[in-house]
Amino acid sequence: MNAHVIRAMRVMAPNDVRLIWRDGFLLTALVVIMPLAGWLLNWLVPYIGQLVAEWVLLEPYYGLIVANVLVAGEPVLLGFVIGILFIEERDQGTLMALQTSPLSLRAFMGYRLMVAMALNVVLTVCGVLLADLASISWLALLASAALASLAVPMVALVYALYLKNKVQALMWLKPVQVWGAVSTLLFFVPTPFEWIGSVVGTLYYPQRLFWSASLDQT
């Protein structure tokens, strides 16, 4: 890891923890929502499966459901949280001040996004284990979570560059979540359109990896 990024981690990590702890919404989004979603899936999906069993067998799609809610959902939510932090620091002048400090803005951004991507892997794995709906090898689980984590900087940087304040960020959370869900629809379209659509729905690939690996385990 780059020495400047390590330095940024030592300097800025305590401040990030304070910011997230102070903002109850960010703390809830980061620590509670996705693990709770995994726990809810554990009993909600089989229950819905029983309700619709007369028309469709839901069990073969358990892996895809988990991939959509957790593998694709976690990086979108985490990117939102990191984007909010960037917006707050931009408004407070922190990002501007970094440009004149020994700690470069590039090192700071590298630290923030790398930590967020690593955290995404941890939270995704926790959510999948709590859901306990798909049997998948550890290698495939880590690989799909790591691949999905590439969406974290995409979402965070879009928020930081194009949104003016936290109110706008909250308004755009749902459209961004819809973008994350679009990739799931690609599994049900003809093959040429599936690959064409994956250019926009980039979270298609980690979901494909997760679902394929879970089917191999059954």
N, C-alpha and C positions, 0 to 999 in steps of 0.2 A: 504494500500500500504506500502511496506517495507520502513523503515526510510532511509536506504541507497539509495534507488531509488529516494526518494523525494529529498534527498540532491544532488544527481547527477543531478536531474532536475533543481534545482536552480543554480548549478554551470555551467552546460554544455549547457542548453537551449539557453542562449544568444549567445554563440559561434556557435551553430548549425544554428541559424537564420542568423548570419553574413555569414557563409559559403554558405548557400543556396542563400542568397541575392546577394553575390558576384559572384556566378556562375550562369550566366543567363540561361544556359541550364537546370540546376537542378530546378531553380525557374519556368521556363516555364513548365517543365515536371510535377512538383508538383502541380502548381496552375492553369495552363491554359489548358493542353491537355485533361484531362478527363472531366472536366466540359464542355469544348468546344465540346468534342465528344458527350456528352449528348444532347447538343443543336442541333448539326448536325443530330443526329438520329431522332430528333423530326420531321424534314421535309424530310430527305433523305429516311428513311425507307418507309413511305407512298408513296413517289414518285416511288421508286423501285417496291413497291407492285402494283402500277397501271400499270407499264411496263410489269410485269410478270403475271398479273391477268388472262390472257388467258390460262396460263399453270398451275399455282399454286396459291392457296390462301395464301398469306403471313401473314395475320392478326393473325391467331391462333398462329403464332410463334413469335409474337412481344415480348412476355415475355422472350423467349429463346434468342432472339437477344440482348435484353437489358442485360440479365444475362451474356451473353458471352462478350460483349464489356465493360460493366461497372462493374458488380459484380466480374467477373473473371479478367478483364483487369486492374482494379485499383490496386489490391494488387501486381500484377506483376510489374507494373510501379513504385509503391511506394517502393517495395523491391529493385528494381534497383537503385533508388535514394539513399536509405539508404546504399546499398552496395557500391555505389560510395563514399559516405562520409567515410565509413569504410576504403576503399582502400586509400583515400587521407590521412587519419589520420595514417594509418599504415606506409605509405611512409614517412610521416613527423616525425614519431617516437612517436606520441601522445599515441598510444595504449601501447607501451613499457613503456613510462613514467608513465602511470596510474598504472602500476604494482608496482611501488615504491612510490606511493602517498597515502595519507589517503583515497582518493576516489578509491575504488576497481574497477578493470576491470569488475567484475561481476555486480556491481551496475550500472556502466556506460552502459553496454550492456543491462541490464534490463530496464533502463530508455529509451534508444534510441528505443528499439524494442516495448515497451509498448506504447510510444507516437506515433510511426509510425502506430501501429495497431489501436489506437483510431482515428488518423487522416484518416486512410483508411476508417473507418466507416463513418466519416463526409463527405469525398469527394465522396464516393459511393452514399450516400443518396442524395447529391446535384446533382450528375450526373443523377440519376434516376428521380428525380423531374423535372430536365430540359428536359429530354427526353420525359416524360409524355406520354409514349406509353403503359405502363402496370399499371393496377389498382391492388394495393397490399396494405394490411394492414401495418400500421407502425410497428407492432410487427414482422411480417414476413420480412419486409424490413430490420429492424435492426438486426434480427437474421441471415439472409443470409449474410449481410455485415460483421457482427462480425465473422461468421464462415469462410468467405473468407479471413478475415484479418490474419488468421493463416498462410497463404501463404507468408505474408510479411517477417517474420523472416527466413523462408525457403530460399527464394530468396536472401535476404540480406546476410545471413551467407554463402551461396554457393559462392557468389561474393567475400566476404571478405576472405574466406579460400583458394579458388582455383584460383582466377584470380590475375595476377601480377600487372596490372596497368589499368588506365582508358581506354586506347585504347582497350585492351582486353574486358573490361566491355562493351564498346559500340558495339563491334563485337558480343558479346553473347546476346545482348538485343533481337534481332529477334528470335534466337532459344528458348529463355526463353518464349517469347510471344507465339511462336508456341506450346510450352508445355502447356501454359495456355489455348490455344484454343483446344487442343486435347480432353479435357473433354467434349466439346460440341458434338464432333463426336460420343461419347458414347451413346447419345440419339437415335441414328439411327442404332444401332447394336442389334442383338438378346440378350435377357435378360442375359444368363450366361456370355457372353463376356462383357456385360455392367458393371456388378459388378466386374469382374476380371480386366477390364481396369481402373476402378475407383481407384484401388490401386496406379497406376501411375498418373493418372489424378485426383489428390486430389481436384481440384476445381470443380469437377463434383457435389459434394454434396451441396455446397451453390447455384449452378445454379439450381439443382433439386428442392431445397427448394423454391427458388425465382419463378421459372416457375410454379411449382405446386400451390403456393399461388396465383399467378396472374390468373391462370385458375379458381381457386375457386371463385374469385371475379367477373368473367364474367358471 
